[in-house]
Amino acid sequence: MMSQGHNKMGEFALIRWIQQQAKKGDHLTQGIGDDCSVQPQQDGQELLTSTDLLIEDVHFKRAWSSMHDLGRKAAAVNISDIAAMGGIPQSLFLSLGRPDQIPDAEIQEFVSGFIAEAEFYGAVLAGGDSCRSTGPLVIAVTVQGTIAAGEAVYRHGASYGDAVYVSGCLGDSALALQALLRGEQPDPYLAGRFHTPSPRVDLGVNLARSGWATAMLDISDGLIADLGHILEASGVGAEIELARLPLSGPFSQALLQDTELIELALAGGEDYELVFTSPLNDLDTRPGFSPFVTRIGVIRQEPGLSLRAVDGSFYECRRKGYDHFG
């Protein structure tokens, strides 16, 4: 039974409970429990589907960015789920709960940004819904993509001895958010990483087609949380070296002033980079993958995630990643 107390369940405990209640679905290769559901098609392809909810003052503040950039981000964070499975985005469906005080011009600006981001990745806005909201602006998005049958990369494929990789740099978006929460304007590069993230569609496709990724996820809740989902689904553990974490120039400069900011790279969230495992230890040196990916650790047999500091000691991260109900 669900707890009768108020907000006693964490976000992921609730998801697991829902997964236990829902039927598996004979028409699905994958249902609840990964970045996308996976449904076989008759043409040798599989249909990937994911959905996401963005609520004003929970996920975003309108005062922090233009409505055009907010539209771009709403599309991008959903396309990132398709990238995490190795698929190609095709269709997005947008539903809006619109407060009365938002004028038509701002809604049109938002939709223009959403469509522009979708089209940049070869996808289209294919439908949706709209209604009046008596509270905040509510944005609900469903995204669909395709992948060749058997190529989708799931969370549960990591094996002992696999290397752990991430794409891009970590912590930039969280550092920008920290500045915004203080009422400051973040460094322009960091601000761009927060307001208009870039899903790693091409990299995801290359990893899926090559077969070199054994498990994969996009980093939305933070490296520790999202790698943790891979470890739990795969029944393995991992060791990560902090010295190997890829950090941008602006983040590295800030880290010199405050070493505790490393926790933003570990658990800040909203990176929308890919974390994946591979049996290849040199993928970060191969054409097409270097310099886009960095090897940061290794999969172990023992459950749990260990963090190794620069001096070789074990590091305890106080942040645990984002949980909507935490």
Secondary structure, 3 states (H helix, E strand, C coil): CCCCCCCCCCHHHHHHHHHHHCCCCCCCCECCCCCCEEEECCCCEEEEEEEEEEEECCCECHHHCCHHHHHHHHHHHHHHHHHHHCCEEEEEEEEEEEECCCCHHHHHHHHHHHHHHHHHCCCEEEEEEEEEECCCCEEEEEEEEEEECCCCCCCCCCCCCCEEEEECCCCHHHHHHHHHHCCCCCCHHHHHHHHCCCCCHHHHHHHHHHCCCCEEEECCCCHHHHHHHHHHHHCCEEEEEHHHCCCCHHHHHHHHHCHHHHHHHHHCCCCCCEEEEECCCCHHHCECCECCEEEEEEEECCCEEEEECCCCCEECCCCCCCCCCC
